[in-house]
Amino acid sequence: MSGPTTTLWRPTGPRELELVRELGWRAWPPRLPEQPIFYPVLNEDYAIKIARDWNVPHDGVGYVTRFEVETEFLGRYPVQQAGGRTILELWVPAEELAEFNAHIVGEIEVVHEFRPGGR
């Protein structure tokens, strides 16, 4: 049984979301060679902004997912401020993603979907 958890969000496009679905909504797929870091975010509003403003124009649809990770495990990843006060991310090296996935508690869930022209 796990201890306390921390809620994280991940903005994603349809290809990555399909891979998450194939993994039973329990894990993130391995990174591609050009993706050395996995970036979950700590703020739902920031995830919404990325999904809406980047994923929609790039992929035609953007999703925001929410998931829980064991808080104690996350202590190894310092919070990175990628811009303003609320633009906070964790930087998980690609080679550590399988271990990160092992500390996800419950399922990854889609909480927002964005398409061109609105929702």
Phi, psi and omega in degrees: 000137183271163178271210180300150179239161176242135177278130175237158177235155176217116171284139184209161176259181186294326181294312180295321181296323178297321177294322176298317178300316180297334178271015175073023180062027184240356185202159173265142181290158177303149177288153172282161181306326180276007180239079185284349183229141171260128187244084168282153182245159186259004187223123182299320181298321177296317178297320178299315181301315180295313182299316183285316189268341180244307184296319181299307179297326184281319188243354182086349178201148177227141180237150169244126177251156177230141179204162182249138177230145179304123184301316182300318179297320183295344180302340180284348182247104179297144177292132180253130177266109187266009182174239180291179184305326185259006180264081188243134182224162165251141179250105182257115178303141183308322182289349178256003186295322179299318178293319176303312180303325181294343181256007172287135180251121181081201184257155171280130182235146175277125181246344176213148175225133181234139178228164179305140179080013179127207184285000000 
